[in-house]
Amino acid sequence: MKFNRIAAAALCLALTFTAVSAVAQEAMASGEVKKIDEAAGKITLKHGPIKKLDMEDESMTMVFRVQDPAMLKQVKVGDKVKFDAERATAGITITKMQKAK
């Protein structure tokens, strides 16, 4: 009986983490790398809506700062990416970025 409770709790926890992960992935914006400027710590992306920043345009191209310059070494021009961005005093800054699957 005790094992069943532990198994059920573990299953619920696993499902919760899966759902949270899926929502986080969905909240990320999609884009395509157009230019990388490592010296300036900037990347140019053609992207769709960024809902959390109230940017609803279907397609636009923007230059973003990156929070961590190491992110720029993980991608190349033409790569499809998923990213998260925030408004900062220096402008809109990418806080997370990964190649799209």
N, C-alpha and C positions, 0 to 999 in steps of 0.2 A: 504494500500500500504506500509506504513511504517513497519507494522507488518511483511509483507512478506520479506522485506529486512533484518530485524532482524533475522527472522527464517532462512533465507538462509545463513546469516553470521554465525549463531550458528551452523548450519549443516556443513558448510565448516570447521569451527574450530574443530568440533568434529571428522570429518573424517581425518583431518590433524593429530590430536593427536593420533588417532588410527593407522594411517600409521606409524608415528614415533615410537610408542610403538612396533609395529610389527617388524620394522627394528632393533630396539635395542635388542629385544628378539632373533632375528635371528643372530645377531652379537655375541651373547654370545656362549661360547663353552659348550659342553656337557661332562659330566664325571660321574664316579662312585667313591664314597668314599671308599678307601682301608684302610686308617689308619688316626687316629687323635691324634696329640700330643699337648694337650692344654698347657702344661708347656712351650713348645718351641714356641707356636703360629704357628704351621705348620700342614698341611694336605697333605696326599698322595692321589692323584687322578689318576685313569686310565681314559684317555681322548682321544678325537678325535682331529682334527685340531684346532689350535688357529690361525685363519687367520690374526688377527691384529698384531700378533707377528711373522708372517711368519713361523709358525710351521705347516707344511702341512701333517705330518705323520697321518695315519688313526687311529693308536692306539699306545699309549705310556703311561707309568706310571711315574709320577714325584712328587716330594715333593715341595710344594709351601708354602711360608709365607702367612699369612693373614693380611690384613690391620687392621681389627678389630677382636680381639680375641673372641668377642661375636658370630661371625659367626660360630665358631666351636661348640657352644652349640646348634645350630639349626639343626645339621645333625648328623647322626650316620653311622658307617661302613655299607656299602651295599646300602646306599641311592643314587639315581640318582640325579644329580644336574646340573644346568646351572650356569656358572660363567664367570666373566670378569677378566682379568689379565693384569698387566702392568709391564714393566721392571723397576726396581728400583735399587738403589745402593746396596741394600742387596740381590738382586736376584729378580726373577719373583714373584710378589705379587698379590694375589687375592684381588680385590677391591670390588667386588659384588659377592654374591652367594645366590642361592635359590634352594629349592627342585624342581626337574623337575615335570611337571604335566603329 
